[in-house]
Amino acid sequence: MTLSFTRTANTSPTSEERRAEILANPGFGSHMTDHMVTATWRQGEGWIDAALEPYGDITMSPAASVLHYAQEIFEGLKAYRHEDGSIWSFRPDKNAERLNASARRMVLPELPVEDFLTSLRLIVEADQEWVPAFGDGEKSLYLRPFMYGSAAFIGLRPSTEVKYSVIASPAASIFTGGPKPITLWVAEKYARAGAGGTGAAKCGGNYASALAGQIEGAEHGCDQSVFLDSSTHTYVDELGGMNVFFVMKDGTLVTPELTGTILPGITRLSVLELAPEFGLTPVERRVPIAEWKDGVASGDILEVFACGTAAIITPIGELRWDGGTAPSTAGEGGGEVTRGLRERLLSMQQGRTDNTYGWMHQLV
C-alpha cells in the first residue's frame, strides 16, 4: 500500500531576496530549503504518519538507537531544471533500490520505491523555486533522503521505530573554473570497510571510517585518499566517497569489482553502461594498487578518474604513497575519455541531450 502524505506549508519561508542571494553562491550542503518530508515506521504498524512539513529541528530521545548503535542509512541525488522549466532527477529508481539494499544490511525497514519517488516529488514541488535556473553553470538542488533508528532503548537490537526524511539543499559545482585533476594519497594504514562489513551499504559509519585516511592524505598535500582492501592491502577499493575508473591502453574501461566492501555507485553503473559509446569495453575486476603505480608509468593506463553524485566525474592526477609517487595521466581538465563521459552525463542530467536511456525522471 502506498503512503498518503499530508502537506503543511511553511508559513515563514525564506524571503525571495535571501533565496536569490543563496542561489547566487550556494556552496554545497550549506543552506537548506523551506520544507522536509517525514515518515515513521513502527514494528507491527509499518509505515505511517507520512508528511510534507516545514523544515525544522529533529527531536529525539538521548537513548535513540541511532545515537548509540549507528543504525542509519542515507542517499544523495540531484534535481535539475531543464530549459522548459520542468525539473528532473537522474535515475532515482536506482537510489530507491540502493536505499532498500542498505536497509536490508542495516536491519531497517524497506521503503517502497513509489513512496521514495513520491517523497522526492513532494519536496521538489514545494521548494521548486530553490532549484537553480537552467544554464546557471552546474548548479542543482541536492536531495538527501535518510533513515534512522529512533526507538528509545539502550540495547543492541534492531530499532522498533524508524524515521525517514528528505531534506534539500541548493548546490553549486564543487569545482571552480571547471574540473581539475585531484591528487590522491594511498591510505595504507586505514581501511574504509572490511569483508562481511557494511562497505556496500550507504551508511554514515563508512564515511566516518574514511576520515582518518582523508586527514592523512591532506597532511601529505593530497586532495583525497584512496582506500585498499582490508584483507591484503593490495587491491584498490574506492575513495572515501567516489568510485575509481581506469582507461586502459587495450581499450578496456576498468573499475574495481563489487566485493561487498565497495559502494555500488549510480554514476559508476551509468559509466559502465556508457562505455561502448566511447569505443571502450567495460570491465569489473580486482585492481592491484601495484598495477596503478606501474601502469601510468608504462603507458598501460591512459586515464584515471573518480565518479560520484556530487562531482559527477573527477579527473585523477598524481598518486602518492609513503615512499613514492606515480605521475599524473591527466591534462588540465582530464583526459579525452574523462572529459567526454563527464559531458555526456551532465548534458543528459541538464536536459541538453535526449533522454536516450530513459534515465531521467521528471519530478515537476
Number of C-alpha atoms within 10 A of each C-alpha: 7 12 18 12 19 12 15 12 13 16 8 8 14 14 9 11 8 10 17 15 11 17 22 14 12 22 16 17 15 10 15 19 23 22 24 26 24 23 19 19 24 16 11 8 9 13 22 15 12 20 20 22 19 19 19 12 6 5 7 13 11 13 14 21 27 19 17 14 15 15 24 26 23 21 19 18 21 23 31 26 26 18 13 8 13 14 27 23 25 24 19 24 17 15 21 21 16 21 25 20 17 25 23 13 16 20 15 24 25 18 20 16 18 14 17 22 16 18 26 25 20 21 22 25 15 21 18 20 14 24 25 25 18 20 12 12 12 19 27 29 29 23 22 18 23 19 27 26 27 26 19 17 15 13 11 9 11 16 24 17 22 25 20 24 20 24 22 29 23 27 27 23 18 15 11 8 8 11 19 17 22 20 20 24 27 24 25 17 12 20 22 28 24 17 14 10 12 21 24 22 26 27 25 14 17 23 16 12 15 21 16 17 25 23 17 18 22 16 11 13 13 19 16 22 29 28 27 27 24 18 10 7 17 17 19 24 32 23 25 20 21 25 24 22 27 24 22 19 13 11 13 18 25 23 26 20 16 15 17 17 24 27 24 19 20 19 22 22 11 15 21 18 13 18 18 13 10 13 12 18 18 19 16 14 12 17 19 16 19 11 16 18 19 14 17 21 15 10 12 16 22 21 25 28 25 24 24 18 18 19 16 19 28 24 28 27 23 19 21 22 16 10 5 8 14 16 14 20 20 21 14 11 17 25 19 14 20 24 16 14 19 20 14 16 19 17 14 17 26 24 20 14 12 11 13 8 11 9 17 22 17 16 20 17
